[in-house]
Amino acid sequence: MAEEKEKVIEVRNVKKVYRMGSERITAVEDVSFDIYKGEFCCLLGTSGSGKSTLLNLMAGIEKLTSGQIIIKGKNIHKMSEKNLAKFRQKYLGFVFQSYNLMNSMTALENVEFPLVFKRIPPKRRKKMARDMLVKVGLKTRLEHKPKQMSGGQQQRVGIARAFVAKPEIVFADEPTGNLDTKTTMEVMELIKEVARANNQTIVMVTHDRRLAEFADKIIRILDGRIESIDLLNSDEKMDKEGVEDTQEPESFQEVAKKKVEKKVEKKVEKKEEKKVDEEDNIQSLIVTQSEITSGSEVTGDNELEETSAATVE
């Protein structure tokens, strides 16, 4: 009998209405869905679709107008601010589009900061922060401050900070919105790799369809409502991931090298195909010249042989 998956987030008939004077603006309208442990869920939608509002409601940052959001069996919107803050510290992590790093702190201090609230001893939390920064490829940037790092490096610090305490759920709001294409793909691979290694649940907001493909489940949001829910966890994908899980994790350098090798292979294949086409054209030209010389039609290999024999005779 298949093991039943654990629901970590339950969204039930959620509605959010903003009041602007006498006007009422509905940002989220009657939304319901479930997210399971270890799942990578993407809220996909255009600007103004309500996806970021929904994420904020799920994280307890904004208050519901009506409905329920249950995380780890707890109705978060019935909690006091104090209990909600403790709940976030214990179970939730956040990755922001604008990084939200402390400019006066080093990368190590930024990653170490959330561990202070968990009352982890200084020596241990420093080691945890250092290990996490090494894991995200920032071994040589431990003492650098945000302004001394690139956007991609700052976001890696943000990812390290979000994952260092191993929260069960990580919310990511447009985590690659300020990054170039190459860095975006690296950051997304990193988020997925770290989450999968620890069986953590990811809830990510994006408007980019390419990034949505990293997810197991895509919830498409349009005008505050769910347009569709797509499950990408096909058997083929699961088989592929199963094979990957038995192998050593690849570094970004190895991934980049493989991509370059694939491009080279494709170019070689195209050159070979072009060469074959040129040879076919030459062969056709020879046959055509043979036809002109013999004054007969050639419709196949047998007739070509017969014509050649007749010429010899």
C-alpha positions in Angstrom: 0.0 0.0 0.0 1.4 3.4 -1.0 2.4 5.7 1.8 0.1 8.6 2.3 1.7 12.0 1.7 1.7 14.5 4.5 -0.1 17.7 4.0 1.9 20.6 5.3 -0.2 23.5 3.9 -4.0 23.6 3.5 -5.6 26.6 1.9 -9.4 26.7 2.2 -11.7 29.2 0.5 -9.2 32.0 1.1 -10.3 35.5 0.3 -8.5 38.9 0.6 -10.3 42.2 0.1 -8.5 45.6 0.4 -10.5 48.7 1.2 -9.5 51.9 -0.5 -11.9 54.6 0.7 -15.3 53.4 -0.4 -13.8 51.0 -3.0 -13.3 47.3 -2.4 -10.6 45.5 -4.3 -10.6 41.7 -4.2 -7.0 40.5 -4.5 -7.7 36.8 -3.8 -11.0 35.1 -4.4 -12.1 31.7 -3.0 -8.8 29.9 -3.4 -8.3 26.3 -2.2 -5.5 23.8 -2.6 -3.1 21.6 -0.6 0.7 21.4 -0.6 2.5 18.3 0.6 5.8 17.7 2.5 8.8 17.9 0.2 6.8 19.4 -2.7 8.1 22.3 -4.8 5.0 24.4 -5.5 5.0 27.4 -7.8 2.4 30.1 -7.8 2.5 31.3 -11.4 0.8 34.5 -12.6 1.3 37.9 -14.2 1.8 41.1 -12.3 -1.3 42.0 -10.3 -2.7 38.4 -10.5 -2.8 38.1 -6.7 0.0 35.5 -6.4 2.3 37.6 -4.0 -0.7 38.5 -1.9 -1.5 34.8 -1.6 2.0 34.0 -0.6 1.9 36.7 2.1 -1.3 35.3 3.4 0.2 31.8 3.6 3.2 33.2 5.5 1.0 35.1 7.9 2.4 38.4 6.8 -1.1 39.7 5.8 -4.4 38.9 7.4 -7.3 37.0 5.7 -10.6 38.5 5.0 -12.2 35.0 5.1 -11.2 31.4 4.8 -8.5 29.3 6.5 -4.8 28.6 6.1 -3.6 25.6 8.0 0.2 24.9 8.3 1.5 21.9 10.2 -2.1 21.4 11.5 -2.2 25.0 12.9 -4.6 27.7 11.8 -2.1 30.5 11.5 -4.6 33.3 11.3 -6.0 32.4 14.7 -2.6 32.8 16.3 -1.5 35.9 18.3 1.4 37.9 16.8 3.7 36.5 19.4 2.8 32.9 18.7 2.9 33.5 14.9 6.5 34.9 15.2 7.6 31.8 17.2 5.9 29.6 14.6 7.7 31.3 11.7 11.1 31.0 13.5 10.5 27.3 14.0 9.0 26.2 10.7 9.4 28.8 8.0 12.2 30.3 5.9 12.1 33.2 3.4 13.9 34.1 0.2 13.2 37.6 -1.1 13.6 39.2 -4.5 15.5 42.2 -3.1 17.8 39.9 -0.9 17.0 41.9 2.4 20.5 41.5 3.7 21.9 43.6 6.6 24.4 45.9 4.9 26.5 46.4 8.0 27.0 42.6 8.4 29.2 40.2 6.6 27.8 37.2 4.7 28.6 35.0 7.7 26.9 37.3 10.1 23.8 37.6 7.9 23.4 33.8 7.7 24.1 33.4 11.4 21.5 36.1 12.4 18.3 33.9 12.3 20.0 31.3 14.5 20.4 33.9 17.3 16.6 33.9 17.8 16.7 30.1 18.1 19.2 30.5 21.0 21.8 28.4 19.3 25.3 28.8 21.0 27.6 31.2 19.1 30.3 28.6 18.2 27.7 26.2 16.8 25.7 28.8 14.9 28.9 30.2 13.3 29.8 26.7 12.1 26.3 26.1 10.7 26.4 29.5 8.9 29.9 28.8 7.5 28.9 25.2 6.3 25.8 26.6 4.6 27.8 29.4 2.8 30.3 26.8 1.6 27.4 24.7 0.3 26.1 27.6 -1.8 29.5 28.3 -3.3 30.6 31.3 -1.2 33.6 29.8 0.7 35.7 32.8 -0.3 33.1 35.4 0.5 32.5 34.7 4.2 33.8 38.1 5.4 32.4 40.1 2.5 29.6 42.6 3.1 26.6 42.8 0.7 27.9 45.8 -1.2 31.1 43.9 -1.9 29.2 41.1 -3.7 27.3 40.7 -7.0 23.6 40.3 -7.1 23.9 36.5 -7.6 26.3 36.2 -4.6 23.9 38.3 -2.4 21.0 36.0 -3.4 23.1 33.0 -2.5 23.6 34.5 0.9 19.8 35.0 1.1 19.3 31.3 0.2 21.9 30.2 2.8 20.1 32.4 5.4 16.7 30.9 4.5 17.9 27.3 4.7 20.5 27.4 7.5 18.0 26.5 10.2 16.5 23.7 8.0 13.0 25.0 8.1 10.3 22.6 6.9 8.8 25.3 4.6 10.6 28.0 2.5 8.6 30.8 0.9 10.3 32.4 -2.1 8.9 35.6 -3.6 10.4 36.2 -7.1 13.8 34.9 -5.8 15.6 35.6 -9.1 13.8 38.7 -10.2 16.9 40.9 -10.0 19.3 38.4 -11.6 20.5 37.7 -15.2 19.5 34.6 -17.0 22.6 32.5 -16.2 22.6 33.4 -12.5 18.9 32.8 -12.4 19.2 29.2 -13.5 22.1 28.6 -11.1 20.1 30.0 -8.2 17.0 27.9 -9.1 19.1 24.7 -9.3 20.6 25.6 -5.9 17.2 26.1 -4.3 15.9 22.9 -5.6 19.0 20.9 -4.7 19.2 22.1 -1.1 15.4 21.6 -0.6 15.5 18.1 -2.1 18.5 17.1 0.1 16.5 18.0 3.2 13.0 17.0 2.0 11.9 20.7 2.5 8.7 22.2 1.0 9.1 25.2 -1.3 6.4 27.7 -2.2 7.7 30.0 -4.9 6.0 33.0 -6.6 7.0 33.8 -10.2 5.8 35.3 -13.4 8.4 33.3 -15.4 7.1 30.1 -17.0 10.7 28.8 -17.4 11.2 28.9 -13.6 7.9 27.3 -13.0 9.3 24.2 -14.7 11.5 23.6 -11.7 8.4 22.9 -9.6 6.5 19.6 -9.0 3.2 21.5 -8.9 2.2 24.7 -10.8 -0.8 26.7 -9.5 -1.7 29.3 -12.1 -3.3 32.4 -10.7 -5.4 34.8 -12.7 -7.4 37.8 -11.3 -7.1 36.4 -7.8 -8.5 33.0 -8.7 -7.0 29.6 -9.5 -7.0 29.1 -13.3 -5.5 25.6 -13.2 -3.3 23.3 -11.2 -0.7 21.3 -13.1 1.3 18.4 -11.6 4.7 18.0 -13.3 5.7 15.0 -11.2 5.4 12.5 -14.1 6.8 8.9 -13.9 9.6 9.9 -16.3 10.6 12.8 -14.2 10.5 10.7 -11.0 12.6 8.0 -12.6 15.2 10.6 -13.7 15.3 12.1 -10.3 15.7 8.7 -8.8 18.8 8.1 -10.9 20.2 11.5 -10.0 19.7 10.8 -6.2 22.0 7.8 -6.4 24.8 9.9 -7.9 27.1 12.5 -6.4 25.6 16.1 -6.6 27.2 18.0 -9.4 28.8 21.4 -9.0 27.6 24.3 -11.1 30.9 24.1 -12.9 30.2 20.5 -13.9 26.7 21.4 -15.0 28.0 24.3 -17.1 30.7 22.0 -18.6 28.1 19.5 -19.6 26.0 22.1 -21.3 28.9 23.3 -23.3 29.8 19.8 -24.3 26.2 19.2 -25.5 26.3 22.4 -27.6 29.6 21.2 -29.2 28.1 17.8 -29.9 25.1 19.4 -31.6 27.4 21.6 -33.7 29.4 18.5 -34.7 26.2 16.6 -35.6 25.0 19.5 -37.8 28.4 19.6 -39.6 28.2 15.8 -40.2 24.6 16.2 -41.5 25.8 19.0 -43.8 28.7 16.9 -45.0 26.3 14.0 -45.8 24.0 16.3 -47.7 26.9 17.6 -49.7 28.0 14.0 -50.6 24.4 13.2 -51.6 24.4 16.3 -53.9 27.7 15.2 -55.5 26.4 11.7 -56.0 23.2 13.1 -57.7 25.4 15.2 -59.9 27.5 12.2 -61.0 24.3 10.2 -61.8 22.9 13.1 -63.8 26.1 13.4 -65.8 26.0 9.6 -66.4 22.4 9.9 -67.7 23.5 12.6 -70.2 26.5 10.5 -71.3 24.5 7.3 -71.8 21.3 9.0 -73.1 19.2 6.7 -70.9 17.0 7.2 -67.8 18.2 5.9 -64.4 15.4 5.0 -62.0 17.2 2.7 -59.6 20.4 0.9 -58.6 19.7 -2.1 -60.8 19.1 0.0 -63.9 22.3 2.0 -63.2 24.3 -1.3 -63.1 22.7 -2.4 -66.4 23.5 0.9 -68.1 27.1 0.7 -66.8 27.4 -2.9 -68.1 26.0 -1.9 -71.5 28.5 0.9 -71.8 31.4 -1.4 -71.1 30.2 -3.9 -73.7 
